[in-house]
């Protein structure tokens, strides 16, 4: 299973995994994706997501 992934599992095992985790599994894991924010975006994202208890002035 290390090389082929879920596709190599028997149908019974795959159905059981689908019941528990759903039938859509990501093709990559979170450590394989580059989810870091754009370093050139500046503070726009931070300012847009300010908590409501901070002044918006």
Biopython code that builds the backbone (N, CA, C, O; Angstrom):
import numpy as np
from Bio.PDB.StructureBuilder import StructureBuilder

atoms = [
    (1, "UNK", "N", (0.821, -1.196, 0.000)),
    (1, "UNK", "CA", (0.000, 0.000, 0.000)),
    (1, "UNK", "C", (0.864, 1.258, 0.000)),
    (1, "UNK", "O", (0.351, 2.342, -0.280)),
    (2, "UNK", "N", (2.127, 1.154, 0.297)),
    (2, "UNK", "CA", (2.955, 2.351, 0.371)),
    (2, "UNK", "C", (3.054, 3.069, -0.961)),
    (2, "UNK", "O", (2.993, 4.298, -1.000)),
    (3, "UNK", "N", (3.202, 2.344, -2.038)),
    (3, "UNK", "CA", (3.400, 2.983, -3.339)),
    (3, "UNK", "C", (2.086, 3.308, -4.043)),
    (3, "UNK", "O", (1.951, 4.388, -4.619)),
    (4, "UNK", "N", (1.108, 2.390, -4.008)),
    (4, "UNK", "CA", (-0.104, 2.558, -4.792)),
    (4, "UNK", "C", (-1.214, 3.304, -4.083)),
    (4, "UNK", "O", (-2.108, 3.838, -4.739)),
    (5, "UNK", "N", (-1.183, 3.357, -2.785)),
    (5, "UNK", "CA", (-2.205, 4.078, -2.052)),
    (5, "UNK", "C", (-3.499, 3.306, -1.915)),
    (5, "UNK", "O", (-3.500, 2.075, -1.899)),
    (6, "UNK", "N", (-4.589, 4.022, -1.817)),
    (6, "UNK", "CA", (-5.902, 3.457, -1.545)),
    (6, "UNK", "C", (-6.387, 2.577, -2.695)),
    (6, "UNK", "O", (-7.134, 1.628, -2.457)),
    (7, "UNK", "N", (-5.989, 2.859, -3.917)),
    (7, "UNK", "CA", (-6.458, 2.110, -5.071)),
    (7, "UNK", "C", (-6.084, 0.624, -4.995)),
    (7, "UNK", "O", (-6.776, -0.210, -5.578)),
    (8, "UNK", "N", (-5.016, 0.285, -4.294)),
    (8, "UNK", "CA", (-4.577, -1.107, -4.213)),
    (8, "UNK", "C", (-5.295, -1.897, -3.135)),
    (8, "UNK", "O", (-5.138, -3.117, -3.070)),
    (9, "UNK", "N", (-6.080, -1.243, -2.285)),
    (9, "UNK", "CA", (-6.774, -1.939, -1.206)),
    (9, "UNK", "C", (-7.937, -2.756, -1.764)),
    (9, "UNK", "O", (-8.524, -2.387, -2.781)),
    (10, "UNK", "N", (-8.272, -3.869, -1.101)),
    (10, "UNK", "CA", (-9.448, -4.634, -1.516)),
    (10, "UNK", "C", (-10.715, -3.781, -1.386)),
    (10, "UNK", "O", (-10.771, -2.857, -0.574)),
    (11, "UNK", "N", (-11.728, -4.100, -2.194)),
    (11, "UNK", "CA", (-12.973, -3.322, -2.191)),
    (11, "UNK", "C", (-13.609, -3.245, -0.807)),
    (11, "UNK", "O", (-14.120, -2.193, -0.423)),
    (12, "UNK", "N", (-13.586, -4.340, -0.055)),
    (12, "UNK", "CA", (-14.187, -4.361, 1.276)),
    (12, "UNK", "C", (-13.530, -3.325, 2.192)),
    (12, "UNK", "O", (-14.211, -2.592, 2.910)),
    (13, "UNK", "N", (-12.215, -3.277, 2.154)),
    (13, "UNK", "CA", (-11.471, -2.338, 2.997)),
    (13, "UNK", "C", (-11.725, -0.905, 2.534)),
    (13, "UNK", "O", (-11.898, -0.009, 3.359)),
    (14, "UNK", "N", (-11.748, -0.686, 1.221)),
    (14, "UNK", "CA", (-11.996, 0.653, 0.689)),
    (14, "UNK", "C", (-13.391, 1.154, 1.075)),
    (14, "UNK", "O", (-13.555, 2.325, 1.416)),
    (15, "UNK", "N", (-14.401, 0.268, 1.022)),
    (15, "UNK", "CA", (-15.761, 0.664, 1.425)),
    (15, "UNK", "C", (-15.806, 1.029, 2.902)),
    (15, "UNK", "O", (-16.490, 1.976, 3.290)),
    (16, "UNK", "N", (-15.075, 0.275, 3.731)),
    (16, "UNK", "CA", (-15.048, 0.570, 5.159)),
    (16, "UNK", "C", (-14.382, 1.933, 5.405)),
    (16, "UNK", "O", (-14.856, 2.716, 6.229)),
    (17, "UNK", "N", (-13.302, 2.208, 4.701)),
    (17, "UNK", "CA", (-12.642, 3.511, 4.833)),
    (17, "UNK", "C", (-13.554, 4.636, 4.355)),
    (17, "UNK", "O", (-13.588, 5.707, 4.961)),
    (18, "UNK", "N", (-14.295, 4.398, 3.269)),
    (18, "UNK", "CA", (-15.226, 5.407, 2.761)),
    (18, "UNK", "C", (-16.327, 5.707, 3.778)),
    (18, "UNK", "O", (-16.752, 6.855, 3.906)),
    (19, "UNK", "N", (-16.795, 4.680, 4.505)),
    (19, "UNK", "CA", (-17.822, 4.896, 5.531)),
    (19, "UNK", "C", (-17.305, 5.793, 6.645)),
    (19, "UNK", "O", (-18.029, 6.649, 7.154)),
    (20, "UNK", "N", (-16.063, 5.593, 7.015)),
    (20, "UNK", "CA", (-15.487, 6.345, 8.132)),
    (20, "UNK", "C", (-15.023, 7.733, 7.702)),
    (20, "UNK", "O", (-15.327, 8.719, 8.373)),
    (21, "UNK", "N", (-14.298, 7.821, 6.603)),
    (21, "UNK", "CA", (-13.646, 9.065, 6.222)),
    (21, "UNK", "C", (-14.293, 9.772, 5.034)),
    (21, "UNK", "O", (-13.878, 10.877, 4.682)),
    (22, "UNK", "N", (-15.280, 9.172, 4.420)),
    (22, "UNK", "CA", (-15.855, 9.740, 3.210)),
    (22, "UNK", "C", (-15.159, 9.155, 2.002)),
    (22, "UNK", "O", (-14.108, 8.526, 2.130)),
    (23, "UNK", "N", (-15.734, 9.355, 0.833)),
    (23, "UNK", "CA", (-15.176, 8.714, -0.346)),
    (23, "UNK", "C", (-14.208, 9.598, -1.110)),
    (23, "UNK", "O", (-13.652, 9.166, -2.120)),
    (24, "UNK", "N", (-13.993, 10.820, -0.657)),
    (24, "UNK", "CA", (-13.063, 11.706, -1.347)),
    (24, "UNK", "C", (-11.849, 11.938, -0.449)),
    (24, "UNK", "O", (-11.944, 12.557, 0.611)),
    (25, "UNK", "N", (-10.725, 11.431, -0.897)),
    (25, "UNK", "CA", (-9.482, 11.646, -0.169)),
    (25, "UNK", "C", (-8.598, 12.567, -0.996)),
    (25, "UNK", "O", (-8.549, 12.432, -2.218)),
    (26, "UNK", "N", (-7.901, 13.497, -0.360)),
    (26, "UNK", "CA", (-7.028, 14.391, -1.126)),
    (26, "UNK", "C", (-5.894, 13.616, -1.788)),
    (26, "UNK", "O", (-5.411, 12.616, -1.258)),
    (27, "UNK", "N", (-5.486, 14.097, -2.945)),
    (27, "UNK", "CA", (-4.382, 13.428, -3.637)),
    (27, "UNK", "C", (-3.038, 13.789, -3.025)),
    (27, "UNK", "O", (-2.058, 13.070, -3.226)),
    (28, "UNK", "N", (-2.973, 14.896, -2.279)),
    (28, "UNK", "CA", (-1.749, 15.279, -1.572)),
    (28, "UNK", "C", (-2.090, 15.572, -0.121)),
    (28, "UNK", "O", (-3.227, 15.918, 0.201)),
    (29, "UNK", "N", (-1.119, 15.434, 0.738)),
    (29, "UNK", "CA", (-1.320, 15.755, 2.150)),
    (29, "UNK", "C", (-0.949, 17.216, 2.402)),
    (29, "UNK", "O", (-0.319, 17.859, 1.562)),
    (30, "UNK", "N", (-1.339, 17.721, 3.543)),
    (30, "UNK", "CA", (-1.106, 19.137, 3.835)),
    (30, "UNK", "C", (0.381, 19.495, 3.858)),
    (30, "UNK", "O", (0.741, 20.631, 3.549)),
    (31, "UNK", "N", (1.241, 18.557, 4.215)),
    (31, "UNK", "CA", (2.675, 18.862, 4.228)),
    (31, "UNK", "C", (3.277, 18.865, 2.824)),
    (31, "UNK", "O", (4.407, 19.321, 2.647)),
    (32, "UNK", "N", (2.550, 18.366, 1.825)),
    (32, "UNK", "CA", (3.030, 18.397, 0.445)),
    (32, "UNK", "C", (2.581, 19.652, -0.301)),
    (32, "UNK", "O", (3.115, 19.965, -1.365)),
    (33, "UNK", "N", (1.606, 20.369, 0.250)),
    (33, "UNK", "CA", (1.080, 21.567, -0.405)),
    (33, "UNK", "C", (1.750, 22.813, 0.156)),
    (33, "UNK", "O", (2.199, 22.825, 1.302)),
    (34, "UNK", "N", (1.811, 23.838, -0.642)),
    (34, "UNK", "CA", (2.362, 25.116, -0.208)),
    (34, "UNK", "C", (1.194, 26.048, 0.114)),
    (34, "UNK", "O", (0.738, 26.805, -0.742)),
    (35, "UNK", "N", (0.712, 25.984, 1.370)),
    (35, "UNK", "CA", (-0.430, 26.780, 1.800)),
    (35, "UNK", "C", (-0.014, 28.094, 2.457)),
    (35, "UNK", "O", (-0.833, 28.780, 3.068)),
    (36, "UNK", "N", (1.254, 28.432, 2.324)),
    (36, "UNK", "CA", (1.729, 29.662, 2.951)),
    (36, "UNK", "C", (1.149, 30.880, 2.233)),
    (36, "UNK", "O", (0.957, 30.855, 1.017)),
    (37, "UNK", "N", (0.873, 31.937, 2.981)),
    (37, "UNK", "CA", (0.375, 33.156, 2.326)),
    (37, "UNK", "C", (1.443, 33.785, 1.435)),
    (37, "UNK", "O", (2.639, 33.551, 1.604)),
    (38, "UNK", "N", (0.983, 34.574, 0.500)),
    (38, "UNK", "CA", (1.881, 35.254, -0.436)),
    (38, "UNK", "C", (2.710, 36.283, 0.330)),
    (38, "UNK", "O", (2.140, 37.181, 0.950)),
    (39, "UNK", "N", (4.037, 36.177, 0.304)),
    (39, "UNK", "CA", (4.861, 37.126, 1.067)),
    (39, "UNK", "C", (4.785, 38.550, 0.520)),
    (39, "UNK", "O", (5.158, 39.495, 1.216)),
    (40, "UNK", "N", (4.311, 38.719, -0.710)),
    (40, "UNK", "CA", (4.213, 40.039, -1.307)),
    (40, "UNK", "C", (2.849, 40.682, -1.083)),
    (40, "UNK", "O", (2.607, 41.791, -1.559)),
    (41, "UNK", "N", (1.956, 40.004, -0.368)),
    (41, "UNK", "CA", (0.605, 40.522, -0.151)),
    (41, "UNK", "C", (0.584, 41.640, 0.888)),
    (41, "UNK", "O", (-0.378, 42.404, 0.957)),
    (42, "UNK", "N", (1.619, 41.738, 1.681)),
    (42, "UNK", "CA", (1.672, 42.779, 2.708)),
    (42, "UNK", "C", (0.710, 42.497, 3.853)),
    (42, "UNK", "O", (0.459, 41.342, 4.194)),
    (43, "UNK", "N", (0.176, 43.558, 4.441)),
    (43, "UNK", "CA", (-0.703, 43.411, 5.593)),
    (43, "UNK", "C", (-2.174, 43.334, 5.200)),
    (43, "UNK", "O", (-3.025, 43.289, 6.089)),
    (44, "UNK", "N", (-2.507, 43.317, 3.939)),
    (44, "UNK", "CA", (-3.910, 43.343, 3.514)),
    (44, "UNK", "C", (-4.695, 42.167, 4.090)),
    (44, "UNK", "O", (-5.815, 42.350, 4.566)),
    (45, "UNK", "N", (-4.129, 40.977, 4.054)),
    (45, "UNK", "CA", (-4.842, 39.803, 4.583)),
    (45, "UNK", "C", (-5.009, 39.918, 6.093)),
    (45, "UNK", "O", (-6.069, 39.594, 6.628)),
    (46, "UNK", "N", (-3.973, 40.374, 6.776)),
    (46, "UNK", "CA", (-4.074, 40.531, 8.225)),
    (46, "UNK", "C", (-5.117, 41.579, 8.602)),
    (46, "UNK", "O", (-5.901, 41.373, 9.529)),
    (47, "UNK", "N", (-5.127, 42.683, 7.896)),
    (47, "UNK", "CA", (-6.102, 43.734, 8.194)),
    (47, "UNK", "C", (-7.526, 43.299, 7.849)),
    (47, "UNK", "O", (-8.466, 43.679, 8.548)),
    (48, "UNK", "N", (-7.700, 42.533, 6.817)),
    (48, "UNK", "CA", (-9.029, 42.064, 6.428)),
    (48, "UNK", "C", (-9.585, 41.060, 7.430)),
    (48, "UNK", "O", (-10.801, 40.923, 7.560)),
    (49, "UNK", "N", (-8.709, 40.361, 8.134)),
    (49, "UNK", "CA", (-9.144, 39.322, 9.077)),
    (49, "UNK", "C", (-8.941, 39.733, 10.529)),
    (49, "UNK", "O", (-8.711, 38.885, 11.391)),
    (50, "UNK", "N", (-9.024, 41.010, 10.795)),
    (50, "UNK", "CA", (-8.857, 41.490, 12.166)),
    (50, "UNK", "C", (-10.015, 41.026, 13.033)),
    (50, "UNK", "O", (-11.155, 41.011, 12.568)),
    (51, "UNK", "N", (-9.759, 40.649, 14.272)),
    (51, "UNK", "CA", (-10.840, 40.276, 15.190)),
    (51, "UNK", "C", (-11.741, 41.479, 15.433)),
    (51, "UNK", "O", (-11.278, 42.618, 15.371)),
    (52, "UNK", "N", (-13.027, 41.243, 15.709)),
    (52, "UNK", "CA", (-13.973, 42.344, 15.869)),
    (52, "UNK", "C", (-13.672, 43.258, 17.064)),
    (52, "UNK", "O", (-14.112, 44.407, 17.087)),
    (53, "UNK", "N", (-12.934, 42.761, 18.042)),
    (53, "UNK", "CA", (-12.645, 43.605, 19.205)),
    (53, "UNK", "C", (-11.511, 44.591, 18.952)),
    (53, "UNK", "O", (-11.213, 45.413, 19.819)),
    (54, "UNK", "N", (-10.873, 44.528, 17.785)),
    (54, "UNK", "CA", (-9.858, 45.512, 17.415)),
    (54, "UNK", "C", (-10.511, 46.631, 16.635)),
    (54, "UNK", "O", (-11.413, 46.397, 15.830)),
    (55, "UNK", "N", (-10.055, 47.843, 16.873)),
    (55, "UNK", "CA", (-10.600, 48.975, 16.142)),
    (55, "UNK", "C", (-10.340, 48.822, 14.661)),
    (55, "UNK", "O", (-9.267, 48.366, 14.263)),
    (56, "UNK", "N", (-11.299, 49.194, 13.842)),
    (56, "UNK", "CA", (-11.141, 49.118, 12.401)),
    (56, "UNK", "C", (-10.761, 50.484, 11.806)),
    (56, "UNK", "O", (-10.851, 50.673, 10.592)),
    (57, "UNK", "N", (-10.346, 51.415, 12.634)),
    (57, "UNK", "CA", (-10.013, 52.767, 12.169)),
    (57, "UNK", "C", (-8.797, 52.764, 11.298)),
    (57, "UNK", "O", (-8.376, 53.818, 10.821)),
]
sb = StructureBuilder()
sb.init_structure("model")
sb.init_model(0)
sb.init_chain("A")
sb.init_seg("    ")
for serial, (resi, resn, name, xyz) in enumerate(atoms, 1):
    if name == "N":
        sb.init_residue(resn, " ", resi, " ")
    sb.init_atom(name, np.array(xyz, "f"), 0.0, 1.0, " ", f" {name:<3s}", serial, name[0])
structure = sb.get_structure()
